[in-house]
């Protein structure tokens, strides 16, 4: 009998992370696409850091930053009564850091590909920056938006190093699918590991296939070959 709880936790974590990052990354990606500030390369490099930084390194620093002995961890625990290490809440925070570039970069690329005249026309029509972003820019980058949302979700589902470092392996709390597979291999339960890995493989392929099919359909509808 396959315990589906780790998958449920993985999907729950991915859904919450994707939702939170959408509202965090949207204004950031918009600003990066529009600004000419000298500090832009620094912000872009900082945002993209989780892509090249080993997950164990990132997880270690997040663990230290969120521990009860740190200012952040102590503040959150005293104010909200929530611990951020070895809890699901901590996994959400860590996942937001780890998956941030996978939400920001597709959105930024989509905004940068927009016709500048469209944006300028919106401002000339008296629309605010927020209205231009939500009513003009966002509806015209559907392929980039779908890519950002789906890839962020899939990337979070497949997390291992960061979630293991910050959350450990607490059943029904922080033991997500990737951690469960690792533990099965450790105790040489290869049969169960194959089943879990096959589910993850199938999910990952289905997600990527969905992204490419959607983007291809969008390009064809716009007359792009």
TISEDREN-979586 format. One record per residue: residue in three letters; x, y negated, z of N, C-alpha, C in turn; residue number from 0. Coordinates in nm, 4 decimals, decimal comma. Each point is the difference from the previous one (the first is absolute). Layout:
<'ALA' <X Y Z> <X Y Z> <X Y Z> NUM>
...
***
This chain:
<'UNK' <0,0850 0,1204 0,0000> <-0,0850 -0,1204 0,0000> <0,0882 -0,1250 0,0000> 0>
<'UNK' <-0,0230 -0,0857 -0,0975> <0,0800 -0,1210 -0,0130> <-0,0604 -0,1122 0,0850> 1>
<'UNK' <0,0818 -0,0564 0,0868> <-0,0434 -0,1128 0,0819> <0,0070 -0,1261 -0,0844> 2>
<'UNK' <-0,1148 -0,0607 -0,0278> <-0,0059 -0,1179 -0,0859> <0,0178 -0,1306 0,0773> 3>
<'UNK' <0,0160 0,0096 0,1322> <0,0152 -0,1219 0,0804> <0,1176 -0,0865 -0,0445> 4>
<'UNK' <0,1190 0,0591 -0,0287> <0,1105 -0,0847 -0,0469> <-0,0327 -0,0770 -0,1276> 5>
<'UNK' <-0,0776 0,0631 -0,0886> <-0,0383 -0,0703 -0,1229> <-0,0980 -0,1133 0,0310> 6>
<'UNK' <-0,0926 0,0257 0,0902> <-0,0945 -0,1037 0,0405> <0,0739 -0,1188 0,0595> 7>
<'UNK' <0,0984 0,0278 0,0848> <0,0791 -0,1077 0,0593> <0,0791 -0,0750 -0,1072> 8>
<'UNK' <0,0547 0,0745 -0,0968> <0,0755 -0,0639 -0,1083> <-0,0889 -0,0918 -0,0821> 9>
<'UNK' <-0,1201 0,0463 -0,0347> <-0,0920 -0,0801 -0,0804> <-0,0509 -0,1211 0,0784> 10>
<'UNK' <-0,0275 0,0201 0,1275> <-0,0441 -0,1105 0,0849> <0,1098 -0,1056 0,0114> 11>
<'UNK' <0,1227 0,0446 0,0209> <0,1137 -0,0912 0,0088> <0,0193 -0,0750 -0,1310> 12>
<'UNK' <-0,0082 0,0716 -0,1110> <0,0201 -0,0621 -0,1312> <-0,1097 -0,1016 -0,0307> 13>
<'UNK' <-0,1233 0,0329 0,0345> <-0,1118 -0,0910 -0,0279> <0,0131 -0,1290 0,0810> 14>
<'UNK' <0,0302 0,0128 0,1287> <0,0150 -0,1188 0,0840> <0,1189 -0,0845 -0,0438> 15>
<'UNK' <0,1107 0,0655 -0,0312> <0,1200 -0,0717 -0,0449> <-0,0273 -0,0752 -0,1297> 16>
<'UNK' <-0,0671 0,0657 -0,0935> <-0,0299 -0,0632 -0,1284> <-0,0913 -0,1202 0,0177> 17>
<'UNK' <-0,1008 0,0136 0,0848> <-0,0932 -0,1098 0,0246> <0,0708 -0,1200 0,0636> 18>
<'UNK' <0,0803 0,0269 0,1014> <0,0712 -0,1079 0,0688> <0,0999 -0,0677 -0,0929> 19>
<'UNK' <0,0747 0,0815 -0,0742> <0,1025 -0,0564 -0,0877> <-0,0594 -0,0803 -0,1147> 20>
<'UNK' <-0,1202 0,0355 -0,0427> <-0,0618 -0,0775 -0,1081> <-0,0166 -0,1454 0,0412> 21>
<'UNK' <-0,0496 -0,0225 0,1198> <-0,0239 -0,1368 0,0456> <0,1301 -0,0711 0,0400> 22>
<'UNK' <0,1027 0,0771 0,0366> <0,1293 -0,0604 0,0310> <0,0774 -0,0302 -0,1282> 23>
<'UNK' <0,0015 0,0963 -0,0911> <0,0828 -0,0114 -0,1201> <-0,0594 -0,0924 -0,1053> 24>
<'UNK' <-0,1320 -0,0124 -0,0039> <-0,0627 -0,0813 -0,1044> <0,0491 -0,1453 0,0020> 25>
<'UNK' <-0,0091 -0,0721 0,1124> <0,0504 -0,1381 -0,0003> <0,1512 -0,0064 -0,0185> 26>
<'UNK' <0,0723 0,1000 0,0530> <0,1456 0,0009 -0,0160> <0,0387 0,0185 -0,1460> 27>
<'UNK' <-0,0649 0,0956 -0,0675> <0,0291 0,0246 -0,1412> <-0,0370 -0,1207 -0,0862> 28>
<'UNK' <-0,1112 -0,0651 0,0344> <-0,0413 -0,1188 -0,0735> <0,1018 -0,1123 0,0164> 29>
<'UNK' <0,0440 -0,0205 0,1234> <0,0989 -0,1047 0,0256> <0,1304 0,0289 -0,0729> 30>
<'UNK' <0,0458 0,1256 0,0039> <0,1243 0,0362 -0,0679> <-0,0106 -0,0185 -0,1510> 31>
<'UNK' <-0,1188 0,0215 -0,0538> <-0,0186 -0,0137 -0,1453> <-0,0090 -0,1451 -0,0446> 32>
<'UNK' <-0,0326 -0,0898 0,0925> <-0,0221 -0,1396 -0,0372> <0,1127 -0,0932 0,0451> 33>
<'UNK' <0,0731 0,0381 0,1021> <0,0974 -0,0912 0,0587> <0,1307 -0,0061 -0,0802> 34>
<'UNK' <0,0670 -0,1134 0,0152> <0,1348 -0,0165 -0,0560> <0,0985 -0,0326 0,1117> 35>
<'UNK' <-0,0379 0,0359 0,1214> <0,0833 -0,0293 0,1157> <0,1335 0,0742 -0,0087> 36>
<'UNK' <0,1041 -0,0631 0,0518> <0,1328 0,0603 -0,0041> <0,0073 0,1262 0,0846> 37>
<'UNK' <-0,0863 0,0088 0,0996> <0,0016 0,1169 0,0866> <-0,0760 0,1197 -0,0548> 38>
<'UNK' <-0,0563 -0,0118 -0,1204> <-0,0791 0,1092 -0,0580> <0,0789 0,1302 -0,0117> 39>
<'UNK' <0,1240 -0,0007 -0,0518> <0,0751 0,1268 -0,0089> <0,0201 0,0663 0,1360> 40>
<'UNK' <0,0181 -0,0803 0,1041> <0,0182 0,0546 0,1345> <-0,1268 0,0715 0,0470> 41>
<'UNK' <-0,1156 -0,0640 -0,0229> <-0,1276 0,0606 0,0408> <-0,0266 0,1260 -0,0816> 42>
<'UNK' <0,0310 -0,0034 -0,1293> <-0,0194 0,1183 -0,0846> <0,0889 0,1152 0,0451> 43>
<'UNK' <0,1253 -0,0309 0,0326> <0,0920 0,1046 0,0462> <-0,0458 0,0578 0,1334> 44>
<'UNK' <-0,0470 -0,0865 0,0877> <-0,0478 0,0445 0,1311> <-0,1237 0,0885 -0,0148> 45>
<'UNK' <-0,0878 -0,0387 -0,0902> <-0,1222 0,0770 -0,0242> <0,0307 0,1367 -0,0597> 46>
<'UNK' <0,0996 0,0050 -0,0881> <0,0336 0,1249 -0,0700> <0,0929 0,0896 0,0800> 47>
<'UNK' <0,0482 -0,0454 0,1136> <0,0985 0,0746 0,0788> <-0,0425 0,1428 0,0323> 48>
<'UNK' <-0,1274 0,0260 0,0352> <-0,0387 0,1387 0,0311> <0,0181 0,0981 -0,1151> 49>
<'UNK' <0,0114 -0,0499 -0,1235> <0,0170 0,0894 -0,1149> <0,1383 0,0651 0,0029> 50>
<'UNK' <0,1019 -0,0767 0,0380> <0,1377 0,0503 -0,0048> <0,0531 0,0411 0,1367> 51>
<'UNK' <-0,0627 -0,0467 0,1065> <0,0467 0,0324 0,1346> <-0,0430 0,1418 0,0370> 52>
<'UNK' <0,0914 0,0835 0,0507> <-0,0392 0,1352 0,0420> <-0,1145 -0,0058 0,1004> 53>
<'UNK' <-0,1035 0,0834 -0,0174> <-0,1155 -0,0027 0,0911> <0,0381 0,0180 0,1464> 54>
<'UNK' <0,1036 0,0802 0,0256> <0,0410 0,0207 0,1387> <0,0556 -0,1281 0,0611> 55>
<'UNK' <0,0690 -0,0794 -0,0816> <0,0539 -0,1268 0,0485> <-0,1131 -0,0976 0,0286> 56>
<'UNK' <-0,0906 -0,0121 -0,0966> <-0,1143 -0,0888 0,0191> <-0,0838 0,0459 0,1187> 57>
<'UNK' <-0,0227 0,1316 0,0101> <-0,0785 0,0534 0,1106> <0,0648 -0,0259 0,1346> 58>
<'UNK' <0,1327 0,0087 0,0036> <0,0708 -0,0254 0,1257> <-0,0196 -0,1436 0,0469> 59>
<'UNK' <0,0170 -0,0954 -0,0919> <-0,0151 -0,1404 0,0379> <-0,1439 -0,0344 0,0366> 60>
<'UNK' <-0,0957 0,0618 -0,0687> <-0,1409 -0,0213 0,0357> <-0,0276 0,0590 0,1379> 61>
<'UNK' <0,0560 0,1184 0,0263> <-0,0167 0,0648 0,1307> <0,0540 -0,0894 0,1117> 62>
<'UNK' <0,1180 -0,0569 -0,0226> <0,0596 -0,0888 0,1001> <-0,0851 -0,1249 0,0182> 63>
<'UNK' <-0,0492 -0,0560 -0,1130> <-0,0785 -0,1241 0,0059> <-0,1348 0,0194 0,0683> 64>
<'UNK' <-0,0567 0,1200 -0,0111> <-0,1334 0,0247 0,0548> <0,0001 0,0689 0,1359> 65>
<'UNK' <0,1166 0,0341 0,0498> <0,0078 0,0712 0,1283> <-0,0519 -0,0873 0,1142> 66>
<'UNK' <-0,0472 0,0615 0,1070> <-0,0531 -0,0771 0,1140> <0,1018 -0,0952 0,0623> 67>
<'UNK' <0,1299 0,0267 -0,0218> <0,1039 -0,0857 0,0567> <0,0310 -0,1218 -0,0866> 68>
<'UNK' <-0,0528 -0,0014 -0,1223> <0,0245 -0,1126 -0,0897> <-0,1024 -0,1105 0,0247> 69>
<'UNK' <0,0309 -0,1237 -0,0364> <-0,0971 -0,1088 0,0174> <-0,1316 0,0252 -0,0731> 70>
<'UNK' <0,0092 0,0525 -0,1228> <-0,1216 0,0247 -0,0792> <-0,0839 0,1104 0,0636> 71>
<'UNK' <0,0641 0,1127 0,0304> <-0,0725 0,1119 0,0589> <-0,0610 -0,0344 0,1346> 72>
<'UNK' <0,0768 -0,0718 0,0825> <-0,0501 -0,0387 0,1322> <-0,1160 -0,0981 -0,0113> 73>
<'UNK' <0,0090 -0,0930 -0,0958> <-0,1068 -0,0990 -0,0190> <-0,1298 0,0669 -0,0445> 74>
<'UNK' <0,0089 0,0883 -0,0994> <-0,1196 0,0675 -0,0513> <-0,0636 0,0878 0,1073> 75>
<'UNK' <0,0842 0,0705 0,0767> <-0,0537 0,0887 0,1031> <-0,0656 -0,0788 0,1129> 76>
<'UNK' <0,0605 -0,1145 0,0371> <-0,0572 -0,0800 0,1082> <-0,1264 -0,0721 -0,0422> 77>
<'UNK' <-0,0060 -0,0392 -0,1291> <-0,1157 -0,0767 -0,0476> <-0,1162 0,0890 -0,0426> 78>
<'UNK' <0,0320 0,1090 -0,0695> <-0,1056 0,0862 -0,0539> <-0,0061 0,1375 0,0664> 79>
<'UNK' <0,0998 0,0315 0,0809> <0,0034 0,1314 0,0627> <0,0279 0,1115 -0,0978> 80>
<'UNK' <0,0706 -0,0320 -0,1076> <0,0286 0,0974 -0,1055> <0,1500 0,0243 -0,0088> 81>
<'UNK' <0,0398 0,1260 0,0060> <0,1399 0,0360 -0,0201> <0,0260 0,0198 -0,1488> 82>
<'UNK' <0,1157 -0,0437 -0,0461> <0,0304 0,0047 -0,1430> <0,1027 0,1058 -0,0373> 83>
<'UNK' <0,0434 0,0793 0,0956> <0,0898 0,1107 -0,0334> <-0,0669 0,1311 0,0371> 84>
<'UNK' <0,0165 0,0975 -0,0907> <-0,0606 0,1324 0,0163> <-0,1518 -0,0086 0,0145> 85>
<'UNK' <-0,0584 -0,0927 -0,0761> <-0,1453 -0,0138 -0,0078> <-0,0381 -0,0244 -0,1452> 86>
<'UNK' <-0,1280 0,0199 -0,0299> <-0,0468 -0,0235 -0,1370> <0,0093 -0,1484 -0,0361> 87>
<'UNK' <-0,0264 -0,0871 0,0977> <0,0103 -0,1443 -0,0246> <0,1416 -0,0375 -0,0420> 88>
<'UNK' <0,0989 0,0629 0,0627> <0,1385 -0,0251 -0,0376> <0,0299 0,0470 -0,1408> 89>
<'UNK' <-0,0614 0,1126 -0,0399> <0,0189 0,0493 -0,1367> <-0,0528 -0,1007 -0,1022> 90>
<'UNK' <-0,1123 -0,0615 0,0308> <-0,0581 -0,0989 -0,0918> <0,0939 -0,1191 -0,0168> 91>
<'UNK' <0,0535 -0,0488 0,1109> <0,0928 -0,1136 -0,0059> <0,1246 0,0378 -0,0798> 92>
<'UNK' <0,0571 0,1161 0,0295> <0,1203 0,0446 -0,0698> <-0,0262 0,0206 -0,1486> 93>
<'UNK' <-0,1162 0,0552 -0,0328> <-0,0346 0,0252 -0,1400> <-0,0174 -0,1301 -0,0779> 94>
<'UNK' <-0,0498 -0,1017 0,0666> <-0,0156 -0,1301 -0,0667> <0,1357 -0,0568 -0,0402> 95>
<'UNK' <0,0994 0,0165 0,0859> <0,1349 -0,0446 -0,0353> <0,0565 0,0835 -0,1140> 96>
<'UNK' <-0,0179 0,1317 0,0102> <0,0613 0,0918 -0,0956> <-0,0623 -0,0099 -0,1396> 97>
<'UNK' <-0,1296 -0,0239 -0,0070> <-0,0692 -0,0008 -0,1290> <-0,0214 -0,1402 -0,0572> 98>
<'UNK' <0,0453 -0,1015 0,0697> <-0,0212 -0,1380 -0,0448> <0,0426 -0,0257 -0,1444> 99>
<'UNK' <0,1210 0,0396 -0,0428> <0,0398 -0,0315 -0,1383> <-0,0855 0,0670 -0,1058> 100>
<'UNK' <-0,0609 0,1130 0,0337> <-0,0816 0,0711 -0,0982> <-0,1339 -0,0700 -0,0234> 101>
<'UNK' <-0,0368 -0,0898 0,0898> <-0,1178 -0,0831 -0,0210> <0,0390 -0,1341 -0,0605> 102>
<'UNK' <0,1083 -0,0578 0,0473> <0,0391 -0,1347 -0,0431> <0,0463 -0,0021 -0,1452> 103>
<'UNK' <0,0887 0,0890 -0,0368> <0,0632 -0,0089 -0,1312> <-0,0959 0,0148 -0,1182> 104>
<'UNK' <-0,0925 0,0992 0,0007> <-0,0950 0,0062 -0,1121> <-0,0887 -0,1245 -0,0085> 105>
<'UNK' <-0,0442 -0,0518 0,1157> <-0,0827 -0,1204 -0,0014> <0,0786 -0,1199 -0,0521> 106>
<'UNK' <0,1229 -0,0142 0,0455> <0,0833 -0,1113 -0,0462> <0,0233 0,0081 -0,1505> 107>
<'UNK' <0,0308 0,1192 -0,0495> <0,0211 0,0175 -0,1443> <-0,1268 -0,0322 -0,0781> 108>
<'UNK' <-0,1146 0,0403 0,0555> <-0,1260 -0,0308 -0,0665> <-0,0274 -0,1484 -0,0061> 109>
<'UNK' <0,0233 -0,0697 0,1094> <-0,0210 -0,1458 0,0022> <0,0959 -0,0710 -0,0949> 110>
<'UNK' <0,1241 0,0471 -0,0064> <0,0991 -0,0643 -0,0860> <-0,0295 0,0225 -0,1481> 111>
<'UNK' <-0,0765 0,1035 -0,0309> <-0,0341 0,0285 -0,1400> <-0,1202 -0,0809 -0,0499> 112>
<'UNK' <-0,0681 -0,0692 0,0909> <-0,1170 -0,0780 -0,0395> <0,0399 -0,1210 -0,0842> 113>
<'UNK' <-0,0906 -0,0382 -0,0864> <0,0203 -0,1212 -0,0804> <-0,0031 -0,1216 0,0908> 114>
<'UNK' <0,1045 -0,0781 -0,0018> <0,0086 -0,1168 0,0869> <-0,1115 -0,1004 -0,0268> 115>
<'UNK' <-0,0440 -0,0066 -0,1253> <-0,1055 -0,0947 -0,0348> <-0,1305 0,0340 0,0729> 116>
<'UNK' <-0,0224 0,1283 0,0253> <-0,1197 0,0425 0,0715> <0,0015 -0,0540 0,1427> 117>
<'UNK' <0,1149 0,0087 0,0631> <0,0140 -0,0486 0,1370> <-0,0120 -0,1522 0,0042> 118>
<'UNK' <0,0663 -0,0666 -0,0931> <-0,0051 -0,1460 -0,0045> <-0,1411 -0,0496 -0,0274> 119>
<'UNK' <-0,0727 0,0710 -0,0856> <-0,1379 -0,0383 -0,0309> <-0,0888 0,0118 0,1238> 120>
<'UNK' <0,0276 0,0999 0,0810> <-0,0763 0,0178 0,1233> <0,0222 -0,1170 0,0948> 121>
<'UNK' <0,1240 -0,0423 0,0123> <0,0302 -0,1131 0,0880> <-0,0601 -0,1293 -0,0551> 122>
<'UNK' <0,0048 -0,0152 -0,1323> <-0,0572 -0,1197 -0,0618> <-0,1518 -0,0040 0,0165> 123>
<'UNK' <-0,0612 0,1173 0,0114> <-0,1449 0,0083 0,0201> <-0,0384 -0,0280 0,1452> 124>
<'UNK' <0,0986 -0,0259 0,0835> <-0,0270 -0,0349 0,1385> <-0,0017 0,1158 0,0971> 125>
<'UNK' <0,0390 0,1176 -0,0460> <0,0001 0,1164 0,0887> <0,1222 -0,0055 0,0913> 126>
<'UNK' <-0,0184 0,0464 0,1233> <0,1095 0,0033 0,0965> <0,0932 0,1167 -0,0317> 127>
<'UNK' <0,1110 0,0058 0,0725> <0,0940 0,1108 -0,0188> <-0,0664 0,1338 0,0320> 128>
<'UNK' <-0,0771 0,0030 0,1091> <-0,0673 0,1241 0,0393> <-0,1022 0,0429 -0,1058> 129>
<'UNK' <-0,0763 -0,0950 -0,0524> <-0,0985 0,0326 -0,1039> <0,0685 0,0477 -0,1265> 130>
<'UNK' <0,1112 -0,0633 -0,0349> <0,0743 0,0408 -0,1185> <0,0536 0,1415 0,0154> 131>
<'UNK' <0,0477 0,0307 0,1192> <0,0540 0,1329 0,0267> <-0,1086 0,1066 -0,0087> 132>
<'UNK' <-0,1125 -0,0211 0,0698> <-0,1033 0,1022 0,0111> <-0,0907 0,0092 -0,1220> 133>
<'UNK' <-0,0297 -0,1138 -0,0630> <-0,1000 -0,0012 -0,1072> <0,0601 -0,0025 -0,1402> 134>
<'UNK' <0,1264 -0,0388 -0,0099> <0,0610 -0,0102 -0,1324> <0,1138 0,1007 -0,0161> 135>
<'UNK' <0,0979 -0,0063 0,0899> <0,1189 0,0836 -0,0154> <-0,0286 0,1478 0,0272> 136>
<'UNK' <-0,0588 0,0299 0,1143> <-0,0193 0,1396 0,0400> <-0,0852 0,0809 -0,0980> 137>
<'UNK' <-0,1120 -0,0537 -0,0511> <-0,0793 0,0796 -0,0954> <0,0725 0,0281 -0,1314> 138>
<'UNK' <0,1071 -0,0743 -0,0270> <0,0726 0,0172 -0,1267> <0,1264 0,0832 0,0133> 139>
<'UNK' <0,0205 0,0617 0,1138> <0,1159 0,0892 0,0164> <-0,0467 0,1358 0,0532> 140>
<'UNK' <-0,1103 0,0501 -0,0525> <-0,0554 0,1262 0,0496> <0,0980 0,1176 -0,0068> 141>
<'UNK' <0,0768 0,0165 -0,1106> <0,0970 0,1110 -0,0013> <0,1037 -0,0122 0,1110> 142>
<'UNK' <0,0521 -0,1212 0,0214> <0,0994 -0,0209 0,1059> <-0,0620 0,0219 0,1369> 143>
<'UNK' <-0,1241 -0,0430 0,0171> <-0,0695 0,0175 0,1280> <-0,0226 0,1471 0,0298> 144>
<'UNK' <-0,0463 0,0747 -0,0994> <-0,0233 0,1431 0,0218> <0,1306 0,0725 0,0293> 145>
<'UNK' <0,1064 -0,0391 -0,0704> <0,1304 0,0610 0,0250> <0,0458 -0,0264 0,1423> 146>
<'UNK' <-0,0127 -0,1237 0,0448> <0,0422 -0,0373 0,1358> <-0,0766 0,0795 0,1050> 147>
<'UNK' <-0,1307 0,0077 -0,0147> <-0,0824 0,0685 0,0996> <0,0265 0,1497 0,0034> 148>
<'UNK' <0,0041 0,0622 -0,1167> <0,0119 0,1456 -0,0056> <0,1402 0,0457 0,0368> 149>
<'UNK' <0,1019 -0,0693 -0,0512> <0,1370 0,0389 0,0319> <0,0298 -0,0218 0,1479> 150>
<'UNK' <-0,0519 -0,1070 0,0570> <0,0193 -0,0239 0,1435> <-0,0634 0,1122 0,0810> 151>
<'UNK' <-0,1215 0,0385 -0,0373> <-0,0691 0,1088 0,0688> <0,0795 0,1299 -0,0108> 152>
<'UNK' <0,0412 0,0339 -0,1216> <0,0714 0,1256 -0,0216> <0,1356 -0,0002 0,0694> 153>
<'UNK' <0,0680 -0,1127 -0,0039> <0,1310 -0,0100 0,0636> <-0,0121 0,0172 0,1512> 154>
<'UNK' <-0,1044 -0,0555 0,0578> <-0,0204 0,0130 0,1443> <-0,0340 0,1431 0,0380> 155>
<'UNK' <-0,0796 0,0671 -0,0822> <-0,0333 0,1399 0,0269> <0,1263 0,0858 0,0054> 156>
<'UNK' <0,0981 -0,0328 -0,0844> <0,1213 0,0805 -0,0082> <0,1114 -0,0411 0,0943> 157>
<'UNK' <-0,0238 -0,0949 0,0868> <0,1042 -0,0452 0,0927> <0,0475 0,1142 0,0889> 158>
<'UNK' <0,1292 -0,0050 0,0340> <0,0524 0,1006 0,0928> <0,0951 -0,0619 0,1034> 159>
<'UNK' <0,1109 -0,0547 -0,0479> <0,1028 -0,0485 0,0914> <-0,0486 -0,1045 0,0980> 160>
<'UNK' <-0,0710 -0,0992 -0,0508> <-0,0469 -0,1089 0,0853> <-0,1044 0,0493 0,0995> 161>
<'UNK' <-0,0957 0,0796 -0,0480> <-0,1065 0,0449 0,0904> <0,0527 0,0965 0,1051> 162>
<'UNK' <0,0977 0,0826 -0,0371> <0,0577 0,0925 0,0972> <0,0768 -0,0759 0,1069> 163>
<'UNK' <0,0725 -0,1044 -0,0425> <0,0801 -0,0773 0,0941> <-0,0886 -0,0793 0,0963> 164>
<'UNK' <-0,1051 -0,0606 -0,0516> <-0,0844 -0,0879 0,0817> <-0,1099 0,0771 0,0725> 165>
<'UNK' <-0,0552 0,1015 -0,0660> <-0,1152 0,0700 0,0584> <0,0279 0,1371 0,0560> 166>
<'UNK' <0,1118 0,0598 -0,0407> <0,0270 0,1356 0,0460> <-0,0959 0,0999 -0,0632> 167>
<'UNK' <-0,0372 0,1020 0,0744> <-0,0897 0,1039 -0,0513> <-0,0991 0,0404 0,1084> 168>
<'UNK' <-0,0952 -0,0875 0,0252> <-0,1016 0,0259 0,1018> <-0,1267 0,0482 -0,0702> 169>
<'UNK' <-0,0430 0,1237 0,0234> <-0,1200 0,0524 -0,0672> <-0,1212 -0,0909 0,0203> 170>
<'UNK' <-0,0740 -0,0168 -0,1085> <-0,1222 -0,0815 -0,0009> <0,0252 -0,1492 0,0256> 171>
<'UNK' <0,1254 -0,0407 0,0045> <0,0322 -0,1405 0,0257> <0,0993 -0,0547 -0,1020> 172>
<'UNK' <0,1154 0,0623 -0,0133> <0,1033 -0,0503 -0,0915> <0,0564 0,1075 -0,0919> 173>
<'UNK' <-0,0490 0,1221 0,0111> <0,0514 0,1091 -0,0826> <-0,0682 -0,0025 -0,1364> 174>
<'UNK' <0,0591 -0,0759 -0,0929> <-0,0556 -0,0129 -0,1347> <0,0483 0,1168 -0,0860> 175>
<'UNK' <-0,0471 0,0061 -0,1231> <0,0266 0,1160 -0,0855> <0,1486 0,0211 -0,0269> 176>
<'UNK' <0,0727 -0,1078 -0,0286> <0,1424 0,0145 -0,0306> <0,0773 0,0549 0,1190> 177>
<'UNK' <-0,0349 -0,0413 0,1195> <0,0647 0,0509 0,1213> <-0,0371 0,1465 0,0225> 178>
<'UNK' <-0,1260 0,0334 -0,0273> <-0,0446 0,1390 0,0164> <0,0777 0,0934 -0,0930> 179>
<'UNK' <0,0246 -0,0429 -0,1235> <0,0770 0,0819 -0,0950> <0,1418 0,0210 0,0514> 180>
<'UNK' <0,0607 -0,1060 0,0490> <0,1365 0,0079 0,0536> <0,0083 0,1002 0,1141> 181>
<'UNK' <-0,0976 -0,0019 0,0893> <0,0016 0,0911 0,1140> <-0,0215 0,1444 -0,0432> 182>
<'UNK' <-0,0835 0,0219 -0,1019> <-0,0217 0,1359 -0,0496> <0,1274 0,0572 -0,0599> 183>
<'UNK' <0,0739 -0,0826 -0,0726> <0,1261 0,0459 -0,0578> <0,1005 0,0308 0,1105> 184>
<'UNK' <0,0006 -0,0810 0,1040> <0,0928 0,0220 0,1116> <-0,0195 0,1363 0,0646> 185>
<'UNK' <-0,1258 0,0435 0,0118> <-0,0283 0,1296 0,0627> <-0,0194 0,1089 -0,1047> 186>
<'UNK' <0,0353 -0,0327 -0,1256> <-0,0017 0,0950 -0,1112> <-0,1395 0,0553 -0,0311> 187>
<'UNK' <-0,1023 -0,0818 0,0185> <-0,1349 0,0373 -0,0427> <-0,0198 -0,0516 -0,1427> 188>
<'UNK' <0,0715 0,0639 -0,0923> <0,0030 -0,0502 -0,1365> <-0,1345 0,0122 -0,0715> 189>
<'UNK' <-0,0795 0,0982 0,0379> <-0,1307 0,0154 -0,0630> <-0,0885 -0,1206 0,0243> 190>
<'UNK' <-0,0112 -0,0408 0,1259> <-0,0796 -0,1184 0,0327> <0,0626 -0,1257 -0,0599> 191>
<'UNK' <0,1331 -0,0050 0,0030> <0,0689 -0,1160 -0,0567> <-0,0295 -0,0135 -0,1489> 192>
<'UNK' <-0,0057 0,1129 -0,0705> <-0,0324 -0,0024 -0,1430> <-0,1396 -0,0576 -0,0232> 193>
<'UNK' <-0,0956 0,0416 0,0826> <-0,1373 -0,0481 -0,0156> <-0,0074 -0,1507 0,0235> 194>
<'UNK' <0,0598 -0,0452 0,1089> <-0,0002 -0,1430 0,0312> <0,0718 -0,0794 -0,1089> 195>
<'UNK' <0,1156 0,0514 -0,0434> <0,0773 -0,0698 -0,1029> <-0,0754 -0,0037 -0,1327> 196>
<'UNK' <-0,0705 0,1077 -0,0322> <-0,0768 0,0050 -0,1243> <-0,1132 -0,1025 0,0022> 197>
<'UNK' <-0,0638 -0,0136 0,1149> <-0,1060 -0,1009 0,0135> <0,0575 -0,1400 -0,0206> 198>
<'UNK' <0,1146 -0,0275 0,0611> <0,0644 -0,1297 -0,0153> <0,0438 -0,0240 -0,1438> 199>
<'UNK' <0,0535 0,1035 -0,0642> <0,0430 -0,0108 -0,1390> <-0,1185 -0,0298 -0,0911> 200>
<'UNK' <-0,1084 0,0746 0,0193> <-0,1189 -0,0216 -0,0811> <-0,0582 -0,1388 0,0194> 201>
<'UNK' <-0,0031 -0,0466 0,1241> <-0,0514 -0,1335 0,0293> <0,0854 -0,1073 -0,0659> 202>
<'UNK' <0,1317 0,0137 0,0119> <0,0909 -0,0990 -0,0571> <-0,0152 -0,0080 -0,1514> 203>
<'UNK' <-0,0082 0,1173 -0,0638> <-0,0154 0,0016 -0,1453> <-0,1337 -0,0611 -0,0420> 204>
<'UNK' <-0,1057 0,0333 0,0732> <-0,1329 -0,0533 -0,0325> <-0,0025 -0,1516 0,0138> 205>
<'UNK' <0,0672 -0,0514 0,1032> <0,0047 -0,1445 0,0210> <0,0721 -0,0686 -0,1149> 206>
<'UNK' <0,1175 0,0517 -0,0370> <0,0770 -0,0602 -0,1089> <-0,0744 0,0105 -0,1328> 207>
<'UNK' <-0,0625 0,1136 -0,0238> <-0,0776 0,0180 -0,1231> <-0,1140 -0,1008 -0,0065> 208>
<'UNK' <-0,0671 -0,0200 0,1137> <-0,1088 -0,0975 0,0053> <0,0475 -0,1409 -0,0296> 209>
<'UNK' <0,1167 -0,0366 0,0538> <0,0553 -0,1335 -0,0248> <0,0296 -0,0200 -0,1481> 210>
<'UNK' <0,0697 0,0972 -0,0601> <0,0382 -0,0146 -0,1404> <-0,1216 0,0016 -0,0921> 211>
<'UNK' <-0,0989 0,0834 0,0304> <-0,1208 0,0046 -0,0830> <-0,0775 -0,1311 0,0096> 212>
<'UNK' <-0,0117 -0,0545 0,1212> <-0,0712 -0,1260 0,0183> <0,0709 -0,1138 -0,0730> 213>
<'UNK' <0,1323 -0,0077 0,0168> <0,0755 -0,1070 -0,0650> <-0,0036 0,0127 -0,1513> 214>
<'UNK' <0,0058 0,1241 -0,0493> <-0,0074 0,0216 -0,1448> <-0,1361 -0,0437 -0,0539> 215>
<'UNK' <-0,1049 0,0310 0,0751> <-0,1344 -0,0402 -0,0405> <-0,0142 -0,1510 -0,0007> 216>
<'UNK' <0,0579 -0,0664 0,1015> <-0,0067 -0,1456 0,0069> <0,0736 -0,0650 -0,1171> 217>
<'UNK' <0,1162 0,0560 -0,0355> <0,0771 -0,0546 -0,1118> <-0,0750 0,0166 -0,1312> 218>
<'UNK' <-0,0638 0,1186 -0,0179> <-0,0772 0,0224 -0,1221> <-0,1202 -0,0934 -0,0098> 219>
<'UNK' <-0,0621 -0,0281 0,1148> <-0,1165 -0,0888 -0,0008> <0,0396 -0,1440 -0,0337> 220>
<'UNK' <0,1263 -0,0350 0,0259> <0,0497 -0,1333 -0,0324> <0,0667 -0,0059 -0,1356> 221>
<'UNK' <-0,0022 0,1149 -0,0697> <0,0575 0,0029 -0,1354> <0,1499 0,0131 -0,0032> 222>
<'UNK' <0,0589 0,0488 0,1118> <0,1449 0,0180 0,0050> <0,0314 0,1440 -0,0338> 223>
<'UNK' <0,0857 0,0225 -0,0977> <0,0333 0,1344 -0,0424> <0,1147 0,0542 0,0856> 224>
***
